[in-house]
Amino acid sequence: MVIEDLIAEDDQVVFRGRFVATHSGDFLGHQATGARIEFEAIEIFRLNGDKIIESWGYWPSSDIIKQIKQHEVHK
């Protein structure tokens, strides 16, 4: 994981990062393929003291599935 942006203001923190991972377990009904997966995600956290009490985010599930399916085809 590479943190691209980390911004804090008042009780919120915004994270944007790039991930590189290996598909080594079930993901949305797709069995492990060993595929290398790359994607960018954004998450917004709301804090109360030192605890996260809410979060919202964008994780590109459709892009991840597309990369898994491409690997399934080439197996």
C-alpha positions as CSV (number, residue, x, y, z in Angstrom):
1,M,0.0,0.0,0.0
2,V,1.2,3.5,-0.9
3,I,-0.5,6.4,0.8
4,E,-1.0,9.1,-1.8
5,D,-2.9,11.6,0.4
6,L,-3.8,11.8,4.1
7,I,-5.7,14.8,5.1
8,A,-7.2,15.6,8.5
9,E,-9.6,18.4,9.5
10,D,-11.7,18.6,12.6
11,D,-13.0,15.1,13.3
12,Q,-12.4,13.7,9.8
13,V,-9.5,12.0,8.1
14,V,-9.4,11.3,4.3
15,F,-7.1,8.6,2.9
16,R,-6.3,8.0,-0.7
17,G,-3.9,5.2,-1.6
18,R,-2.7,2.6,-4.1
19,F,-2.8,-1.0,-3.3
20,V,-1.0,-4.0,-4.9
21,A,-2.2,-7.4,-3.6
22,T,-2.4,-11.1,-4.5
23,H,-5.8,-12.6,-4.8
24,S,-5.2,-15.4,-2.3
25,G,-8.8,-15.9,-0.9
26,D,-12.4,-15.7,-1.8
27,F,-13.5,-12.3,-3.0
28,L,-17.1,-11.7,-3.9
29,G,-17.6,-15.3,-4.9
30,H,-14.4,-15.6,-6.9
31,Q,-12.0,-18.3,-5.5
32,A,-8.3,-17.5,-5.1
33,T,-6.5,-17.2,-8.4
34,G,-3.1,-15.9,-7.3
35,A,-3.6,-12.9,-9.6
36,R,-1.7,-9.7,-8.9
37,I,-4.3,-7.0,-8.3
38,E,-3.7,-3.2,-8.4
39,F,-6.2,-0.5,-7.5
40,E,-6.7,2.9,-5.9
41,A,-9.1,3.5,-3.0
42,I,-10.4,6.4,-1.0
43,E,-11.7,6.3,2.5
44,I,-13.1,9.0,4.8
45,F,-13.1,8.4,8.6
46,R,-14.9,10.3,11.3
47,L,-13.3,10.1,14.7
48,N,-14.3,10.5,18.3
49,G,-11.1,10.9,20.2
50,D,-8.8,8.1,19.0
51,K,-11.6,5.9,17.7
52,I,-13.1,5.6,14.2
53,I,-16.8,5.9,14.6
54,E,-17.9,6.1,11.0
55,S,-16.3,5.5,7.6
56,W,-17.3,6.0,4.0
57,G,-15.2,5.0,1.0
58,Y,-14.7,4.1,-2.6
59,W,-13.1,0.7,-3.3
60,P,-13.3,-0.2,-7.0
61,S,-14.8,-3.7,-6.7
62,S,-15.7,-3.8,-10.4
63,D,-12.0,-3.1,-11.4
64,I,-10.8,-5.7,-8.9
65,I,-13.2,-8.3,-10.3
66,K,-12.1,-7.5,-13.9
67,Q,-8.5,-8.1,-13.0
68,I,-9.4,-11.5,-11.3
69,K,-11.5,-12.5,-14.4
70,Q,-8.6,-11.7,-16.7
71,H,-6.4,-14.0,-14.7
72,E,-9.1,-16.7,-14.7
73,V,-9.2,-16.6,-18.5
74,H,-5.4,-16.9,-18.8
75,K,-5.1,-19.9,-16.5
